[in-house]
């Protein structure tokens, strides 16, 4: 019996309130998408752990197969199941009994949760007063889902890599920027008529040779606005950090900001746009400052201590992807 028919039957015999039946139907409908997304995220999280371990050391992510970093024994397939194997092995290698870092299940779980969050942001579940819940996923929604999944995968990986090794590999930042731009071009293809158009000049007379005057509007079409606007966002976001980097070098005569951070903020702008990237920069800077203050108070740092700014920028990017739209709208309403 279909789920909604079963729920409706229990509503008819009054053993289940109608509102509860609709809520259960909507919840289980969403779960039908969220559970596969979570499991897929766990698999990608396992692969991300390989990238985190090898990319900073400039090692291949395909060869050799996954192995214990202590005894170099190849990990058996049944010892490489996300989350479960770590728990069953009690966080120790089956062969040499050396501890397995908690980072591995943490990354897998984080990517799994992110895939669920990206799915919830991209799909639309319509809750009619009668009948089953309907899930709609447009072409724009599919592109948004792919973009959010890729962005989360990259940011979680960069977050951990910069924290552990103070490196932000180009394989993630530059490749991510390129992928984001390709997705924006794909999104531009599916724009509807007049969608996302930008009026540059309204009712301004345009005179052409021959003394012909056209009193129409000058409009940047939706695809032009979207693609050119995102290019400008990438350049502007990277330019902010480049200016800060240059000013610091001029004042302190030493490097205070790596180019990896510049590439990271450019990647965030490529996926989310300029203002979400500015929000990510703002949140990341505050979090990094709080972390630095904590180290200073505990006397574990001084003015020359290197800080993993990329880690906090990545956290800011994740927060901007999840909450950036309502936060920016709220701030704009105050102006």
Phi, psi and omega in degrees: 000131178302152184304311184294324179297320178296316179294319181295323178297321179286335174290319182296322179272009173065019175272353181218123179298144182302317181296320179294321179297317179295320179296315180296320180296315180295319181296315181289329176295315178295321181297330179297336176264324185288321182296311175300323179296320180295315180295320177295322178297323177298320179294315178294327176296323177296318177293323180298325177299323176296315179298317181298322182284330191252324186299315179300334179267007179058041178256157178292141178268358180253330180225143352285181178294165181303134183216162179289130181290347182266310183252357179063015177286133179298134183282128179292154185300322182283352173260008184238023177277124184308136179065307188296312183298320180299320179290316182293325179278357182056040175061034178222147177296138181296329186267304186263354177066012176286149183294145174259126185303144176292349178301324185297306177292331180295317179294316179300315180294319180298317180292321177300314179296320179297319179299322177295315180298318179297322178296316180296326179285338189260326181269154177241120179256115179269129182250088178290159179293332175226150180090169183288157175295144183244130179258126177244135179222103182279172176300319177297323178293322178296315179296318177299317179299313180298317181297316180294320179298312180296315181300313180297317178303313182292316184292321178296318178296315180294324177305311183287318182297317180290325178296320185273324190233358183057037177231145175233089188300140176299333179301336177262309187291307183289320177296320178297319178298317179296315180297319180298319181293322177297318180293325177295319177297321177294320178297323180296329180296326186264010176293140178282172178302128179067004179288133176066022176289154179235121179278115181272315179222131179249123175058029176271134181292131177246118183256126180252166177305140184097007176061038176261126183249129177246118182265034179274189181259152173258117188235137169269119184297163181304307178301319178296315180299315183293310185289312181293323178297321180289324174299315178297323178297318180298312182295316183293316181296316178294324180297325178300311181289328177296320177295318178297318180297317180294316181297320180295318179297323180290324182278318186255351179059034173202161183282130179241352183216124183279157178292337177300322178294323178296315179295325180294314181292329175294321178295318178298319178296324180296324180277319191250336185109176187291307186293321172299326177293321176296320177298318178298320178295318180296311181295317180297320180294319179296313180297319179294322179295319178296321178295317179297319179297320178298316179296319180295317180295329179270004179058040178248011180204161174222191185294341182260001182290132178282134180247142180280071182302324180302325178300315183283330173295322178295319176298317177300321178296319178296317179293321179294324179294324183278317190237004186297316183300308179293326180294315180293321178296319179296317180294320179297326181291341180278342184278000000 
